[in-house]
Amino acid sequence: MLIKSLKMLTLVVVCILLIASLVRCAPSDKGEATPVEPTEVVEKETPEEATPVEPTEEAKEETSIVIAISADPAGFNAATNDMGNVKMVMEMSLLGMAEIDPYGNVFPELAAELPTLENGGVVIDEDAGTMDVTWKMRDDVFWADGEPVTADDVAFTWEAITDPEGGVWVQGVDYTDSVEKVDDYTFVVHYNSIYPNYLTQFGGEDVAIWPEHYCDAGQSFVSWDCNREPLSNGPYILEEWDAGDHLTFIRNPTYFEEGKPYIDRIVARIVPEQAVRTTMMIKGDADACFYLTVEMMDELKDKPNTVVSFSPTSRWVMRLIPNLAAKGSVDPKADPHPILSDVRVRQAIRMAIDVDTITEKIIRGDAKPVWTELFRPPYICDIPKPEYDPEGAATLLEDAGWTDEDGDGVRECHGCLNAEEDYPMSMEFMIYAEYGEALELAQQLIAEMLGKIGFDLQLTMEEGGIMWADYESGGIEQRGNFDLDMWDDGYPGIDPTDHLWSYYHSEAGKPDYGYNVGRWSNEDFDALLDGVYTLDEEHRQELFCQMAEILDEELPQILLWSAVDAAAYSTRVEGVKATANDILTWNVADWKVAK
């Protein structure tokens, strides 16, 4: 969302539900047997001795910065909540096997090297259609209490994630048979298929490795205490959390990269009001802020003490999510939504929304209309841009049995598909609060456009953490307690496979098993998606575009526009780089306070 990434977060999603995405500061990847290679691999040397890095000599004067964020994070586990603030603090405190940079290049983190066919880390059984991936870990990474980070922690994390009672969906879970420890610093992932996105399955923006000796598996992955009181192996250690006010992080003196992190203390200040965050940046009271709205970009871009950093790639697509099940239900077959379960209604909604006007007058910036998930290289599909045709939309509704017989401007059911006679075309239209004023204005304009063709929409707004939370926590989407909502997300990196699974596969419609919160199901789509788990890129491209055609016809989600991903930082801070592939703190260990 420009603010949110799923996520199946099983979600987790907690997220929500991965990509988000997300609570933003502003406004959740399978032929020839060769793995999808990153365009560049950055390798880090592994020291010979497996001993903790000694603390570097303290600077004479402590350095500190402030990051302004919109709300308290729901915890430190992005696999269970797709909020941007959750991703931010997880990246500061916990490491994954590998990460991805702003350009889509994967680099090792806990891994000593990236496994490939060339180095023997990836072995393909072509006859069985399976794959084994061997990971070799660094032996010089330690938890903050001095215990080493080992393969036991990886196996423990995977067991917690896949626990039937307290686990969640994460990328690759359906294609992974087991995680086998070989020795303290080596493990093998056994796949029941070819899984192209294996490099970031145990890392990226959603997954971190958790300490076996510290986290209580009996509490479950979703709700264990270490989610809010993490034991760090990353660059920073949580020192204090004053809910509603701030989180304070101090540098980890035994962080494995010698001399890093460079900044001694980072305070994440909770500032709900967008205008206040902007003022803090202008006055120098905050040093960084992410997920900028267009309004914030306009105000900050020319200020002498701030820099607006733009991600080199776009990702976030604003989308309408129609619930195909009746509000409060998660079973569209037994209990279909009286209005939105009819594809003709969904098609009419898209035809009646003038996206060009919204992007030009409200979102502005570099926002552009987007109507398909497959709009980014290397997988681009030629799906025609939908026409803005309110008259055609009205005709569709009439054909679907929705007419305004009493002349009050609101259509009623008269022979419609899944509603009782005289049922009004009235429902709730929800957005998330963290995006900001631009999304509120867009919501209002969309409601006006749909009102002209006979919809009666009640406009509501909810905090993203509540909207995207897991089922147990009362998540609005996971419990199906909505009619129509709107937020933004898109897949990180260059492979859309997991994103498409989490949002559209029928299995992802199960509560806490994905972001298919509209509960759409299509057997043909499922079969096509299952088929892209191959290393034959030509075949994958063909299948992706067949899926794009099905999505364009059935509209389980109505994609509207894509906006840039931008962050702001103070001129006194160096090394900050905005990215659409992760969260702003993806490289926080490299940040410095300028001299």
Secondary structure, DSSP 8 states (H G I E B T S, - for coil): -TT-----BTTT-STT--------S-------S-----S--------SS----------SS--EEEEEESS--S-S-TTT---HHHHHHHHHH---SEEE-TTS-EEESSBSS---TTTTSEEEETTTTEEEEEEEB-SS-B-TTS-B--HHHHHHHHHHHT-TTT--B-TTGGGEEEEEEEETTEEEEEESS--TTGGGTTSTTT-----TTTS-GGG-TTT-GGGTS----SSEEEEEEETTTEEEEEE-TT-SSTT----SEEEEEE---HHHHHHHHHHTS-SEEES--HHHHHHHTT-TTEEEEE-SS---EEEEEE-SB-TT-S-TTTSB-TTTTSHHHHHHHHHT--HHHHIIIII-TT-EE---S-EETTEE---------HHHHHHHHHHTTEE-SSSSSS-EESS-SSS-TT-BSEEEEEEEGGG-HHHHHHHHHHHHHHHTTT-EEEEEEE-HHHHS--TTTT-TTTTT--SEEEEEE--STT--HHHHHHHHSGGGGSTTS-S-TT----HHHHHHHHHT-SS-HHHHHHHHHHHHHHHHHH-SSEEEEE---EEEEETTEE-----SSS-GGGGGGG-EE--
